[in-house]
Amino acid sequence: MKDIFTGKVVWITGASSGIGEALVKAFAESGSRVIASSNDSAGLERVKEECSGMKGSVSSVTFDLSDTSDIRTLVDNVIQKEGRVDMLLNIGGISQRALLKDTPLWLDRRIMEINYFGTIALTKAVLPHMIAAGGGHIAATSSISGRFGFPLRSAYSASKQALHGFFETLLLEHHTDNIRVSVIIPGRVQTAISLHALTAAGR
């Protein structure tokens, strides 16, 4: 990665595995000050250790996207420590592997809570700080199923399609505040999210 990321404060969710972990390492190698977040504290410690000696630095903030009741306090603490957030990369989420007819409504809600509401809660808490600092870049990972329906992924697909509407609106409303927005649709990537996809039983 280019030196333009040297010294940038980059907050990455889903940082203990998969795409999030790879991004932590790439930004740390490029000299960024990375804030790595996940609900897996042991995984975050492993990632931090693997990044030791790189050009940048990695700190960790453990929290669960399904519980954002204290998200503003968490963000305020990060801002107090780091001074700002230049980039927020919303990578964290959960997948699904169940037919629509077999998926109970509580599971639909759980997936939406993590993938959609958790992501926008963090984004809304960080956004005012970015605006006050003169701008920033906010990104979220979607999926092919964020544009098209996909078998066994009804709630997952819905959560990702919801992100498109939210972040496209965010860009329209705040581009004049120098807020850049990206919604990333990666191709098929072999990560732990597939192994942890929820069945109709929620396991």
LUMFI-536153 format. One line per 10 residues: their letters; for each residue x, y, z of C-alpha. Coordinates in pm, whole numbers, padded with zeros to 5 digits. Example, Ala and Ser with C-alpha at 12.3 -4.5 7.8 and 13.67 -1.06 7.14 Angstrom:
<recs>
as = 01230:-00450:00780 | 01367:-00106:00714 $
</recs>
This chain:
<recs>
mkdiftgkvv = 00000:00000:00000 | 00111:00356:-00067 | 00270:00599:00178 | -00043:00817:00166 | -00172:00603:00454 | 00129:00671:00677 | 00010:00827:01001 | -00358:00789:00918 | -00587:00669:01196 | -00780:00375:01054 $
witgassgig = -01054:00198:01250 | -01136:-00152:01123 | -01416:-00376:01252 | -01418:-00751:01197 | -01044:-00724:01252 | -00975:-01060:01416 | -01010:-01269:01098 | -01064:-01271:00724 | -01077:-00949:00523 | -01064:-00735:00837 $
ealvkafaes = -00746:-00903:00960 | -00583:-00868:00619 | -00667:-00497:00613 | -00523:-00444:00962 | -00194:-00594:00848 | -00189:-00401:00521 | -00252:-00065:00688 | -00006:-00138:00971 | 00257:-00227:00711 | 00188:00105:00536 $
gsrviassnd = 00245:00306:00854 | -00111:00370:00968 | -00228:00389:01328 | -00479:00106:01320 | -00763:00055:01567 | -00866:-00310:01539 | -01212:-00407:01663 | -01396:-00736:01702 | -01587:-00927:01968 | -01298:-01177:01974 $
saglervkee = -01042:-01031:02216 | -00806:-01329:02182 | -00814:-01298:01805 | -00737:-00926:01828 | -00438:-00993:02053 | -00306:-01246:01802 | -00342:-00997:01517 | -00171:-00725:01720 | 00119:-00958:01797 | 00156:-01051:01431 $
csgmkgsvss = 00173:-00680:01344 | 00448:-00600:01594 | 00752:-00457:01422 | 00557:-00317:01130 | 00588:00046:01025 | 00259:00147:01185 | 00089:00058:01511 | -00213:-00149:01610 | -00433:-00097:01914 | -00748:-00292:01988 $
vtfdlsdtsd = -01100:-00208:02103 | -01317:-00509:02179 | -01692:-00469:02132 | -01986:-00658:01986 | -02182:-00515:01695 | -02497:-00670:01841 | -02475:-00443:02147 | -02424:-00076:02065 | -02582:00069:02380 | -02253:00235:02482 $
irtlvdnviq = -02122:00301:02132 | -02095:00680:02171 | -01892:00645:02490 | -01668:00390:02318 | -01614:00625:02022 | -01551:00924:02249 | -01283:00724:02431 | -01117:00632:02101 | -01120:00996:01988 | -00976:01107:02321 $
kegrvdmlln = -00691:00859:02283 | -00620:00885:01910 | -00728:01243:01843 | -00930:01159:01532 | -01043:00883:01297 | -00943:00935:00934 | -01094:00614:00799 | -01364:00383:00930 | -01377:00044:00761 | -01693:-00146:00858 $
iggisqrall = -01592:-00505:00785 | -01750:-00694:01074 | -02064:-00899:01027 | -02222:-01242:01025 | -02358:-01467:00752 | -02644:-01714:00720 | -02709:-02062:00583 | -03082:-02137:00603 | -03389:-02140:00381 | -03615:-01838:00416 $
kdtplwldrr = -03912:-02053:00522 | -03706:-02210:00801 | -03555:-01886:00932 | -03738:-01757:01243 | -03804:-01386:01269 | -03579:-01352:01572 | -03288:-01471:01361 | -03371:-01221:01086 | -03361:-00952:01354 | -03031:-01078:01495 $
imeinyfgti = -02861:-01068:01156 | -02999:-00720:01086 | -02888:-00605:01432 | -02528:-00706:01368 | -02482:-00640:00997 | -02696:-00328:00960 | -02776:-00161:01291 | -02437:-00234:01446 | -02260:-00091:01144 | -02468:00224:01118 $
altkavlphm = -02452:00284:01495 | -02073:00297:01483 | -02082:00508:01167 | -02324:00759:01321 | -02108:00787:01633 | -01787:00846:01435 | -01937:01079:01172 | -01962:01400:01382 | -01596:01367:01480 | -01495:01327:01115 $
iaaggghiaa = -01697:01633:01016 | -01540:01836:01298 | -01193:01725:01181 | -01260:01839:00824 | -01347:01509:00662 | -01278:01139:00643 | -01351:00818:00460 | -01614:00565:00566 | -01641:00225:00398 | -01856:-00082:00442 $
tssisgrfgf = -01836:-00429:00296 | -02137:-00554:00109 | -02166:-00865:-00106 | -02300:-00981:-00440 | -02608:-01073:-00236 | -02626:-00707:-00140 | -02742:-00639:-00494 | -02922:-00963:-00576 | -03120:-01217:-00377 | -02928:-01532:-00293 $
plrsaysask = -03047:-01879:-00182 | -03003:-01953:00190 | -02910:-01588:00255 | -03243:-01402:00285 | -03164:-01203:00601 | -02797:-01163:00511 | -02893:-01032:00167 | -03147:-00793:00319 | -02891:-00659:00567 | -02638:-00593:00293 $
qalhgffetl = -02893:-00430:00063 | -02992:-00203:00352 | -02630:-00091:00385 | -02631:00029:00024 | -02928:00256:00088 | -02777:00395:00408 | -02428:00465:00277 | -02544:00603:-00058 | -02760:00849:00138 | -02468:00928:00369 $
llehhtdnir = -02261:01029:00067 | -02538:01246:-00077 | -02590:01428:00252 | -02227:01474:00357 | -02004:01494:00050 | -01988:01871:00109 | -01837:01793:00452 | -01553:01613:00273 | -01688:01274:00381 | -01599:01007:00128 $
vsviipgrvq = -01803:00688:00125 | -01736:00347:-00027 | -01947:00033:-00034 | -01726:-00259:-00135 | -01862:-00568:-00309 | -01584:-00828:-00293 | -01594:-01144:-00497 | -01596:-01484:-00332 | -01341:-01487:-00052 | -01271:-01792:00163 $
taislhalta = -01296:-01658:00519 | -01426:-01772:00857 | -01759:-01594:00800 | -01872:-01889:00588 | -01774:-02136:00858 | -01969:-01937:01118 | -02279:-01877:00906 | -02594:-01911:01116 | -02834:-02196:01053 | -03209:-02173:01115 $
agr = -03137:-02269:01477 | -02915:-01963:01516 | -02597:-02167:01552 $
</recs>
